[in-house]
Amino acid sequence: MVPVYLGLGSNIDPEENLRLGIRELRRIFGEIELSAIYSNAAIGFDGADFLNMVVRLQSADSPRAIQSQAESIHVLAGRDRNSDKFSSRPLDIDLLLYGDRLIDEPGLKLPRCDVLDFSFVLRPLVELDPDLLHPGTGKTMAEHWQAFDAGLHPLRPVDLIL
């Protein structure tokens, strides 16, 4: 079993779609750990605010299999893969980290660059495991968070029970 971290986000019916995503992840993987949920402005386009979070789970599935399972959940949420990359979406599930693996293949790059680029990914990761080492840098998530400019993407905690 490998520790796996997934980022979840939504800005179309976000409460409903995050619940759907969490319910399906629990159905597929069993026990999962949830970070807090944060609201933040859309980045790269004009749109409603997003609700974002990170989950940690254990899996023996390959990274590609986990991506496939995430895509099946996207279909359930009604995500249209033909829409613009930077657009509103009912649900976005991204594979962020797969153990300490470094992967750079077409359609699969781990760790995902979002880990170090966006507060809505890094802050929840720090909550789940501040001592987790980033496989590419060797620094802990807490160290990365301390160096991160949190003002770039301000976050607001959201009280939502999933």
Summary of the structure (lengths in Angstrom):
residues: 162
radius of gyration: 14.7
end to end distance: 24.7
largest distance: 39.9
contacts: 479
relative contact order: 0.22
helix: 34%
strand: 27%
